[in-house]
Amino acid sequence: MVILAGMDFGEEIGYFSNIINKDRAKKIKKLAIGKKLLEELAIMQVGELALYNITSMGSSIKGFKNVQPNDINITIKGR
């Protein structure tokens, strides 16, 4: 099971990324690579790997089920 929390792969840079001291273009490129790797994981998943995204904002990730944070406990227990 993979649960993403607080993983916004969109083009908006979050407060905790400290973008003032970093290259914005490089950060956007790294986010795109991370999203692509996760989507490839979803395509290649072996067995019954459950993929959930509880991030409330940002872009969706193909192959990951968007779930509300409060519902993740129900999902885990019901599995």
TIGUFI-490193 format. One record per atom (N, C-alpha, C, O): residue in one letter; y, z, x; atom name; residue number from 0. Coordinates in nm, 4 decimals, padded with zeros to 6 digits. Example, Ala and Ser with C-alpha at 12.3 -4.5 7.8 and 13.67 -1.06 7.14 Angstrom:
# TIGUFI-490193
  type         v         w         u  atom  seq
     a  -00.5690   00.7800   01.3190     N    0
     a  -00.4500   00.7800   01.2300    CA    0
     a  -00.3300   00.7800   01.3200     C    0
     a  -00.3319   00.8465   01.4236     O    0
     s  -00.2250   00.7080   01.2850     N    1
     s  -00.1060   00.7140   01.3670    CA    1
     s   00.0030   00.7870   01.2900     C    1
     s   00.1138   00.8039   01.3409     O    1
This chain:
# TIGUFI-490193
  type         v         w         u  atom  seq
     m  -00.1169   00.0000   00.0843     N    0
     m   00.0000   00.0000   00.0000    CA    0
     m   00.1238   00.0000   00.0893     C    0
     m   00.1322   00.0739   00.1874     O    0
     v   00.2191  -00.0847   00.0525     N    1
     v   00.3469  -00.0902   00.1232    CA    1
     v   00.4566  -00.0646   00.0213     C    1
     v   00.4628  -00.1316  -00.0818     O    1
     i   00.5432   00.0322   00.0496     N    2
     i   00.6556   00.0634  -00.0384    CA    2
     i   00.7833   00.0505   00.0434     C    2
     i   00.8023   00.1214   00.1422     O    2
     l   00.8703  -00.0402   00.0017     N    3
     l   00.9996  -00.0572   00.0679    CA    3
     l   01.1029   00.0265  -00.0059     C    3
     l   01.1155   00.0169  -00.1279     O    3
     a   01.1756   00.1072   00.0670     N    4
     a   01.2813   00.1897   00.0074    CA    4
     a   01.4077   00.1737   00.0908     C    4
     a   01.4071   00.1992   00.2112     O    4
     g   01.5154   00.1319   00.0267     N    5
     g   01.6419   00.1160   00.0976    CA    5
     g   01.6442  -00.0037   00.1899     C    5
     g   01.7201  -00.0058   00.2867     O    5
     m   01.5621  -00.1036   00.1614     N    6
     m   01.5545  -00.2221   00.2467    CA    6
     m   01.6254  -00.3381   00.1785     C    6
     m   01.5633  -00.4130   00.1032     O    6
     d   01.7539  -00.3535   00.2040     N    7
     d   01.8328  -00.4608   00.1464    CA    7
     d   01.8396  -00.5749   00.2465     C    7
     d   01.9040  -00.5628   00.3507     O    7
     f   01.7737  -00.6851   00.2154     N    8
     f   01.7702  -00.7994   00.3070    CA    8
     f   01.8734  -00.9053   00.2694     C    8
     f   01.8633  -01.0198   00.3134     O    8
     g   01.9721  -00.8684   00.1889     N    9
     g   02.0793  -00.9602   00.1518    CA    9
     g   02.1776  -00.9770   00.2663     C    9
     g   02.1524  -00.9326   00.3783     O    9
     e   02.2899  -01.0417   00.2373     N   10
     e   02.3878  -01.0692   00.3424    CA   10
     e   02.4946  -00.9629   00.3547     C   10
     e   02.5829  -00.9746   00.4397     O   10
     e   02.4894  -00.8599   00.2728     N   11
     e   02.5868  -00.7512   00.2841    CA   11
     e   02.5326  -00.6472   00.3817     C   11
     e   02.4196  -00.6002   00.3683     O   11
     i   02.6142  -00.6127   00.4787     N   12
     i   02.5737  -00.5166   00.5810    CA   12
     i   02.6090  -00.3764   00.5335     C   12
     i   02.7232  -00.3494   00.4964     O   12
     g   02.5104  -00.2876   00.5350     N   13
     g   02.5306  -00.1513   00.4881    CA   13
     g   02.6073  -00.0635   00.5860     C   13
     g   02.6231  -00.0968   00.7034     O   13
     y   02.6536   00.0474   00.5355     N   14
     y   02.7321   00.1441   00.6124    CA   14
     y   02.6577   00.1930   00.7369     C   14
     y   02.7180   00.2072   00.8433     O   14
     f   02.5289   00.2183   00.7243     N   15
     f   02.4535   00.2784   00.8333    CA   15
     f   02.4157   00.1782   00.9435     C   15
     f   02.3551   00.2168   01.0434     O   15
     s   02.4503   00.0518   00.9262     N   16
     s   02.4198  -00.0484   01.0283    CA   16
     s   02.5199  -00.0482   01.1429     C   16
     s   02.4969  -00.1139   01.2444     O   16
     n   02.6301   00.0239   01.1288     N   17
     n   02.7308   00.0342   01.2347    CA   17
     n   02.7732  -00.1040   01.2841     C   17
     n   02.7751  -00.1302   01.4043     O   17
     i   02.8070  -00.1918   01.1898     N   18
     i   02.8391  -00.3303   01.2220    CA   18
     i   02.9647  -00.3432   01.3079     C   18
     i   02.9836  -00.4470   01.3714     O   18
     i   03.0496  -00.2433   01.3121     N   19
     i   03.1715  -00.2502   01.3926    CA   19
     i   03.1376  -00.2786   01.5387     C   19
     i   03.2095  -00.3520   01.6064     O   19
     n   03.0291  -00.2208   01.5864     N   20
     n   02.9913  -00.2359   01.7268    CA   20
     n   02.8860  -00.3442   01.7487     C   20
     n   02.8307  -00.3547   01.8582     O   20
     k   02.8570  -00.4255   01.6455     N   21
     k   02.7504  -00.5239   01.6582    CA   21
     k   02.7959  -00.6604   01.6083     C   21
     k   02.8998  -00.6729   01.5434     O   21
     d   02.7185  -00.7597   01.6390     N   22
     d   02.7443  -00.8974   01.5985    CA   22
     d   02.6909  -00.9196   01.4570     C   22
     d   02.5703  -00.9118   01.4338     O   22
     r   02.7824  -00.9478   01.3613     N   23
     r   02.7443  -00.9647   01.2211    CA   23
     r   02.6462  -01.0808   01.2033     C   23
     r   02.5489  -01.0669   01.1293     O   23
     a   02.6689  -01.1939   01.2685     N   24
     a   02.5819  -01.3108   01.2558    CA   24
     a   02.4402  -01.2786   01.3032     C   24
     a   02.3423  -01.3216   01.2423     O   24
     k   02.4304  -01.2028   01.4122     N   25
     k   02.2992  -01.1640   01.4641    CA   25
     k   02.2280  -01.0726   01.3637     C   25
     k   02.1074  -01.0852   01.3427     O   25
     k   02.3033  -00.9802   01.3017     N   26
     k   02.2451  -00.8879   01.2033    CA   26
     k   02.1909  -00.9650   01.0827     C   26
     k   02.0806  -00.9364   01.0361     O   26
     i   02.2666  -01.0621   01.0317     N   27
     i   02.2232  -01.1426   00.9179    CA   27
     i   02.0961  -01.2200   00.9533     C   27
     i   02.0049  -01.2302   00.8712     O   27
     k   02.0898  -01.2739   01.0738     N   28
     k   01.9721  -01.3482   01.1191    CA   28
     k   01.8498  -01.2563   01.1257     C   28
     k   01.7405  -01.2953   01.0844     O   28
     k   01.8679  -01.1359   01.1769     N   29
     k   01.7579  -01.0399   01.1858    CA   29
     k   01.7082  -00.9995   01.0473     C   29
     k   01.5879  -00.9834   01.0267     O   29
     l   01.8005  -00.9830   00.9519     N   30
     l   01.7612  -00.9507   00.8145    CA   30
     l   01.6787  -01.0644   00.7538     C   30
     l   01.5789  -01.0395   00.6862     O   30
     a   01.7198  -01.1878   00.7776     N   31
     a   01.6471  -01.3033   00.7256    CA   31
     a   01.5064  -01.3105   00.7840     C   31
     a   01.4109  -01.3416   00.7127     O   31
     i   01.4934  -01.2822   00.9126     N   32
     i   01.3619  -01.2824   00.9775    CA   32
     i   01.2741  -01.1727   00.9184     C   32
     i   01.1564  -01.1959   00.8906     O   32
     g   01.3297  -01.0541   00.8991     N   33
     g   01.2534  -00.9440   00.8403    CA   33
     g   01.2036  -00.9776   00.7006     C   33
     g   01.0885  -00.9497   00.6669     O   33
     k   01.2895  -01.0373   00.6199     N   34
     k   01.2508  -01.0750   00.4836    CA   34
     k   01.1398  -01.1793   00.4876     C   34
     k   01.0427  -01.1699   00.4125     O   34
     k   01.1541  -01.2792   00.5756     N   35
     k   01.0529  -01.3838   00.5867    CA   35
     k   00.9180  -01.3259   00.6288     C   35
     k   00.8144  -01.3664   00.5761     O   35
     l   00.9182  -01.2331   00.7218     N   36
     l   00.7928  -01.1703   00.7654    CA   36
     l   00.7251  -01.0945   00.6511     C   36
     l   00.6031  -01.1003   00.6356     O   36
     l   00.8049  -01.0237   00.5714     N   37
     l   00.7479  -00.9507   00.4574    CA   37
     l   00.6916  -01.0467   00.3529     C   37
     l   00.5864  -01.0199   00.2948     O   37
     e   00.7600  -01.1575   00.3288     N   38
     e   00.7102  -01.2554   00.2323    CA   38
     e   00.5824  -01.3220   00.2827     C   38
     e   00.4938  -01.3537   00.2034     O   38
     e   00.5725  -01.3432   00.4121     N   39
     e   00.4489  -01.3967   00.4702    CA   39
     e   00.3355  -01.2957   00.4581     C   39
     e   00.2212  -01.3339   00.4331     O   39
     l   00.3656  -01.1682   00.4753     N   40
     l   00.2654  -01.0631   00.4558    CA   40
     l   00.2117  -01.0691   00.3135     C   40
     l   00.0911  -01.0574   00.2922     O   40
     a   00.3009  -01.0873   00.2155     N   41
     a   00.2604  -01.0938   00.0757    CA   41
     a   00.1685  -01.2130   00.0512     C   41
     a   00.0740  -01.2030  -00.0271     O   41
     i   00.1948  -01.3252   00.1170     N   42
     i   00.1110  -01.4443   00.1002    CA   42
     i  -00.0255  -01.4230   00.1641     C   42
     i  -00.1271  -01.4643   00.1081     O   42
     m  -00.0290  -01.3589   00.2805     N   43
     m  -00.1525  -01.3419   00.3574    CA   43
     m  -00.2312  -01.2173   00.3210     C   43
     m  -00.3391  -01.1947   00.3757     O   43
     q  -00.1797  -01.1366   00.2304     N   44
     q  -00.2399  -01.0056   00.2085    CA   44
     q  -00.3914  -01.0140   00.1899     C   44
     q  -00.4435  -01.1012   00.1204     O   44
     v  -00.4581  -00.9217   00.2536     N   45
     v  -00.6033  -00.9157   00.2521    CA   45
     v  -00.6458  -00.8026   00.1592     C   45
     v  -00.5904  -00.6928   00.1649     O   45
     g  -00.7417  -00.8290   00.0758     N   46
     g  -00.7890  -00.7249  -00.0162    CA   46
     g  -00.6864  -00.6953  -00.1239     C   46
     g  -00.6167  -00.7846  -00.1721     O   46
     e  -00.6786  -00.5710  -00.1598     N   47
     e  -00.5893  -00.5290  -00.2671    CA   47
     e  -00.4700  -00.4516  -00.2130     C   47
     e  -00.4465  -00.3373  -00.2521     O   47
     l  -00.3961  -00.5130  -00.1247     N   48
     l  -00.2776  -00.4509  -00.0685    CA   48
     l  -00.1668  -00.4541  -00.1725     C   48
     l  -00.1198  -00.5615  -00.2100     O   48
     a  -00.1253  -00.3383  -00.2189     N   49
     a  -00.0192  -00.3283  -00.3186    CA   49
     a   00.1154  -00.3276  -00.2481     C   49
     a   00.1364  -00.2510  -00.1540     O   49
     l   00.2067  -00.4128  -00.2934     N   50
     l   00.3376  -00.4273  -00.2311    CA   50
     l   00.4452  -00.3943  -00.3333     C   50
     l   00.4571  -00.4620  -00.4354     O   50
     y   00.5240  -00.2901  -00.3062     N   51
     y   00.6267  -00.2436  -00.3991    CA   51
     y   00.7619  -00.2370  -00.3297     C   51
     y   00.7706  -00.2085  -00.2102     O   51
     n   00.8666  -00.2637  -00.4058     N   52
     n   01.0029  -00.2538  -00.3566    CA   52
     n   01.0798  -00.1624  -00.4515     C   52
     n   01.1007  -00.1970  -00.5678     O   52
     i   01.1221  -00.0453  -00.4019     N   53
     i   01.1983   00.0468  -00.4870    CA   53
     i   01.3465   00.0470  -00.4513     C   53
     i   01.4215   00.1336  -00.4964     O   53
     t   01.3890  -00.0506  -00.3698     N   54
     t   01.5295  -00.0636  -00.3346    CA   54
     t   01.6064  -00.1084  -00.4583     C   54
     t   01.5713  -00.2086  -00.5207     O   54
     s   01.7107  -00.0347  -00.4936     N   55
     s   01.7809  -00.0633  -00.6186    CA   55
     s   01.8768  -00.1814  -00.6085     C   55
     s   01.9114  -00.2406  -00.7107     O   55
     m   01.9198  -00.2164  -00.4898     N   56
     m   02.0146  -00.3264  -00.4739    CA   56
     m   01.9604  -00.4239  -00.3709     C   56
     m   01.8626  -00.3952  -00.3019     O   56
     g   02.0249  -00.5394  -00.3610     N   57
     g   01.9841  -00.6369  -00.2614    CA   57
     g   01.8969  -00.7447  -00.3195     C   57
     g   01.8726  -00.7489  -00.4401     O   57
     s   01.8498  -00.8321  -00.2328     N   58
     s   01.7694  -00.9451  -00.2783    CA   58
     s   01.6251  -00.9029  -00.2994     C   58
     s   01.5754  -00.8102  -00.2355     O   58
     s   01.5588  -00.9731  -00.3907     N   59
     s   01.4176  -00.9438  -00.4140    CA   59
     s   01.3350  -01.0106  -00.3043     C   59
     s   01.3820  -01.1018  -00.2363     O   59
     i   01.2133  -00.9644  -00.2885     N   60
     i   01.1248  -01.0159  -00.1855    CA   60
     i   01.0026  -01.0737  -00.2543     C   60
     i   00.9316  -01.0017  -00.3246     O   60
     k   00.9767  -01.2028  -00.2353     N   61
     k   00.8638  -01.2689  -00.3003    CA   61
     k   00.7348  -01.1972  -00.2667     C   61
     k   00.7070  -01.1688  -00.1501     O   61
     g   00.6558  -01.1680  -00.3691     N   62
     g   00.5275  -01.1024  -00.3496    CA   62
     g   00.5331  -00.9516  -00.3624     C   62
     g   00.4287  -00.8866  -00.3684     O   62
     f   00.6526  -00.8942  -00.3666     N   63
     f   00.6691  -00.7501  -00.3829    CA   63
     f   00.7108  -00.7213  -00.5263     C   63
     f   00.7997  -00.7875  -00.5799     O   63
     k   00.6483  -00.6247  -00.5874     N   64
     k   00.6822  -00.5863  -00.7232    CA   64
     k   00.8000  -00.4894  -00.7196     C   64
     k   00.7943  -00.3861  -00.6530     O   64
     n   00.9072  -00.5236  -00.7921     N   65
     n   01.0220  -00.4339  -00.8013    CA   65
     n   00.9898  -00.3197  -00.8972     C   65
     n   00.9515  -00.3430  -01.0119     O   65
     v   01.0052  -00.1980  -00.8503     N   66
     v   00.9731  -00.0787  -00.9283    CA   66
     v   01.0889   00.0194  -00.9155     C   66
     v   01.1498   00.0299  -00.8090     O   66
     q   01.1192   00.0905  -01.0221     N   67
     q   01.2212   00.1942  -01.0164    CA   67
     q   01.1688   00.3115  -00.9340     C   67
     q   01.0497   00.3421  -00.9401     O   67
     p   01.2550   00.3774  -00.8574     N   68
     p   01.2097   00.4899  -00.7744    CA   68
     p   01.1349   00.5971  -00.8545     C   68
     p   01.0373   00.6537  -00.8053     O   68
     n   01.1790   00.6248  -00.9751     N   69
     n   01.1109   00.7265  -01.0564    CA   69
     n   00.9713   00.6834  -01.0989     C   69
     n   00.8857   00.7676  -01.1259     O   69
     d   00.9480   00.5527  -01.1049     N   70
     d   00.8186   00.5011  -01.1500    CA   70
     d   00.7161   00.4915  -01.0386     C   70
     d   00.5978   00.4721  -01.0662     O   70
     i   00.7576   00.5044  -00.9146     N   71
     i   00.6642   00.4869  -00.8037    CA   71
     i   00.5576   00.5962  -00.8033     C   71
     i   00.4430   00.5695  -00.7669     O   71
     n   00.5925   00.7178  -00.8427     N   72
     n   00.4916   00.8242  -00.8505    CA   72
     n   00.3843   00.7901  -00.9526     C   72
     n   00.2663   00.8168  -00.9298     O   72
     i   00.4238   00.7317  -01.0644     N   73
     i   00.3282   00.6913  -01.1668    CA   73
     i   00.2389   00.5808  -01.1124     C   73
     i   00.1179   00.5806  -01.1352     O   73
     t   00.2989   00.4875  -01.0408     N   74
     t   00.2245   00.3750  -00.9832    CA   74
     t   00.1225   00.4255  -00.8818     C   74
     t   00.0077   00.3813  -00.8824     O   74
     i   00.1629   00.5165  -00.7957     N   75
     i   00.0721   00.5686  -00.6924    CA   75
     i  -00.0413   00.6479  -00.7569     C   75
     i  -00.1578   00.6289  -00.7218     O   75
     k  -00.0089   00.7348  -00.8490     N   76
     k  -00.1109   00.8175  -00.9142    CA   76
     k  -00.2059   00.7357  -00.9995     C   76
     k  -00.3243   00.7676  -01.0094     O   76
     g  -00.1540   00.6295  -01.0615     N   77
     g  -00.2360   00.5464  -01.1485    CA   77
     g  -00.3221   00.4480  -01.0743     C   77
     g  -00.4049   00.3800  -01.1348     O   77
     r  -00.3048   00.4393  -00.9479     N   78
     r  -00.3771   00.3413  -00.8661    CA   78
     r  -00.5182   00.3847  -00.8406     C   78
     r  -00.5933   00.3140  -00.7734     O   78
